[in-house]
Amino acid sequence: MIKILRYTEYLYLAVAVVAIYQIITLWGTAPQETYIFIFFAVVSIAMFWFRRRYRKRFEQRKKDNQQ
């Protein structure tokens, strides 16, 4: 279960990287279309930090319960 949570963290980072790439490529040609990708990048990075924090709390709680 923990490994799945760890992989989903990095999935959010991958989405952020793709969104940032799209922002860079579309900025000069279609700046109006980049706003959705800016939104995806910000949300993906926020979800990465949220999921990481949640996973670490979960691991700590599991560790504390085992002792």
Secondary structure, 3 states (H helix, E strand, C coil): CHHHHHHHHHHHHHHHHHHHHHHHHHCCCCHHHHHHHHHHHHHHHHHHHHHHHHHHHHHHHHHHHHC
